[in-house]
Amino acid sequence: MIDLRGLCMHHMLGANRIDVLRDVDLHVAPGECVAVAGPSGSGKTSMLLLLAGLERPTAGTVRVDGVDLGTLDTNGLADLRRDRIGIVFQSFHLLPSLTALDNVALPLQMAGHADAYDRARQQLQRVGLGSRMDHFPGQLSGGEQQRVAIARALVHGPRLLLADEPTGNLDDRTGAVVRDLLVDLNRASGTTMVLVTHDLDFAARCDRVLHLHEGRLREDPSSHRKPAHAVPAESGVA
């Protein structure tokens, strides 16, 4: 599902070069749930942005679901995200003037799906918000807003879900609900997931835990287990 080879990313700050990612190699099999941990500024969010095609690497290749992202233009990357990738952010990014149902249906409407609202209702029921569909974001708790965001990210049936600190803005109890939801969805649907998290309990429930430090990626060998939905393939950090 994911294949990163020699991935490098740097920024220039005046005359100074800031290395964000350094020679990252990674293979993630279909159905795996992988946690990425590391200190702030270690490159975790940058790696997710590269996987989503929202940033371009300085060097190396990013392949997602068999597609080399370097061969796609802006429209091609947008199509890939629309069809195959779901993204969950720490800060929800819901439109405050739209109901939960409208927020979830919107991506499907923009893609021209006539059944957008039927699919949105099903997805909200799946995340336990069947009774909150007509509420606006401001009328929902933080955990409920994050569940709406997860429903929106999953409503088009993506093959890959990317989540950046999905429990970071939530209290412990609410974070546990969202954590259980994502793990259960991975186990039930086989959707490949890459999760950036500081939540050690969350990371421990994933199939693998990867650590980024100063732009370099390593795997915690004790965390590796065979994912329930992965197809037979060599898996690991190269």
N, C-alpha and C positions, 0 to 999 in steps of 0.2 A: 504493500500500500504506500509506504514512504521509503524513499531511497535518497539519502544525502551523501554526496561524495566530495571530499575536499572543500567543504563549505567554509568560506571566509567572508567576513563583512567588516569594513572599517569606515570610520568617518574622519574627516579632516577638521580640526579645530585650530584655525589659523595655520601655522606651520607644523602643528603637532598632529600625528596620526593616532587615532584612538581605535584599537583593535577590539571589536565587539565579539566576533566569533573567529576561531582559529582552527582551521583544518578539521572541521567536524564531519565525521562519517557516522551514518546511522541507518539501520534497516528496521522498519516496523512492519510486521506481518498483518494481513487483514484480520480484524477482530481483536487485536491487542488493545489493551488499555495501559498507556505508558504515562508515568508521572515524571515531570521535569522539575527538579528542585535546585536551589542555589541562592546565594546572597543577592540582594538588590544590585542591579548593574552588571550582573554576570552574563547577560545575553539571552535570558529565557524568553522574554517577550519578543525580542528581535527574531529568534528562531521561529516562533509561531507566525510572525508577520511574513517571514520568508516562505513558510509552508503554505500560507494562505495566498501567496502571490501579491501581497500588499507592499512588499519591499523586494528589491533585487539584490542578490549577493554581489560582492566584489569579485569573488572567484568561486569556482565549484559548480556543482549541479544539484538541482532540486527536482526530484521526480515524485509525483503524487498520482496514485492510481494509474501508473504506467505512462503518465504524461510528463515530458520534460518542460518545466515551467519557463525555462529560458527560451523556448521556441515560440512562446505565445506573446501576442501583443496585448495592449490594455483590454481590448474587447474580449479576447480569448481568455484572459485571466478572469474577467468578470463572469463569463459564461461558465468557467470551471467552478468558481465559487457558487454560482447560482444552482448548478446541477449536482455537485458532488461534495461540497464542503459546507459545514455549519460552524459558526463562530459564536462563542459565548464570552462576553467581556465581564470584568469585575464590576463595572459601573452600570450594567443593565442596558443602557442605550435604547430605552423604550421611548416612543413618541407620546408626550404627556397628553395631547389632545385626542388620542385614540384610545378606545377600550382595549382590554386585553385581547379580545377576539379580533379586533381590527389590526392590532399590532402583529398578531401571529399570521393573519391572512394576507397582510400587505405584500410580502415577498412573492407569494403565489399569484396575487392579483397582477403585480407588475410583470410577472412572467407569462400572463395570459391564461391562467388556469381557471376554467369555469367553475370548478368545484372547490375554489379557495376556501370558502367559509366552512364547507363540510369537513374538509381536511383539518382546518384550524380548530374546529370544535373537537374533533377526535383527539388531536394532539393535546389540547388543554385538559381534556378529561384524563388523558394518559398521565399527565403530571399532577393530577389531583386538584385541578382548578375548574371543574365542571360547573361549580356554583358561583364562580367569580368572573365569568366571561365578559359580563357587561360593565365591570368596574374599570375605572381609569387608573393609571399607574399611581397617582397620588392617593388613591383609596385602598391601595394594597400595601401589605408589609414588605420589608426588604426581601424576605424569603419568597414571598409570592411573586414579586417582581422578577426575581431571578428565575423562578420556575416559568414565568411567561417568556423570558428571554431564551430559556432552554427549549421551550416549545417552539418558538420562532426559528431557532437554529436547526431544529429537527423536522420541521413540518414538510420539507421537500424531500425527506428521505436521503440525507447525505451519506456517503460512504465513509466520510471522515469528519469527526467533530474535534475542533480545537477550542480549548477553554483556558482563559488567562485568569488565574486566581478566582475561580467561580464562587468560592466561599469567603473571599478576602474581606468583603464588606458586611459580613453577617455575624451575628452572635453565635456562640458555640452550639446552642440547641438548633437554631435555624440552619446553620452550616451543616450540621449532621443530617438534616432532612435532605438538603440539596446534594450532599455527598452520597447518601444512600440512593437517591434518585438517579444520579449519573451512573453509579456502579451497576444498579439494576438494569438501566437502559442498555448499557454495554453488554451485559450478560444475556439479556432477552433478545436484543436485535442484532448483535454482532457488529455494530458500528464501531469502527476503529476510533479510538480516542487518544489524544495527546493533551495532557492537562498540566499547566504550570501551577504549582501550588507550594505554599509554605506549610500546609496542613499535613503533619506527619502521619496522622491516622488515615487521611485520604490517600496519601502516597502508598501506605502499606497495603491498601486494598487493591492497588493496581497490579498488573501483571509484571511490570518492571519499574524500577526507579532509576532515573538518570540524574546525574549531578553536573551542573555547569559551574565552572569556577574560572574566572578571568578568560572567558571565551572558549574554554576547552571542556569537552564532554567526556564523562566517564560513567560507567554503569556500576551500580551496587550489585555484586554477584549474588549476594544472599537474597535479593528481592526477586530473582527471576523465576517465574513459573510458567507453564504452558497455558496460554489463554484458552478459554473454553471454546471460542469460535474461530481460532486462527487456522488457516489452511497450512498443510505441511510446508515449511520453508525454513531456511536458515535465518535465524533472528539474533540480533545483537548489535553492539557498537563495534564497528570494524576497527 
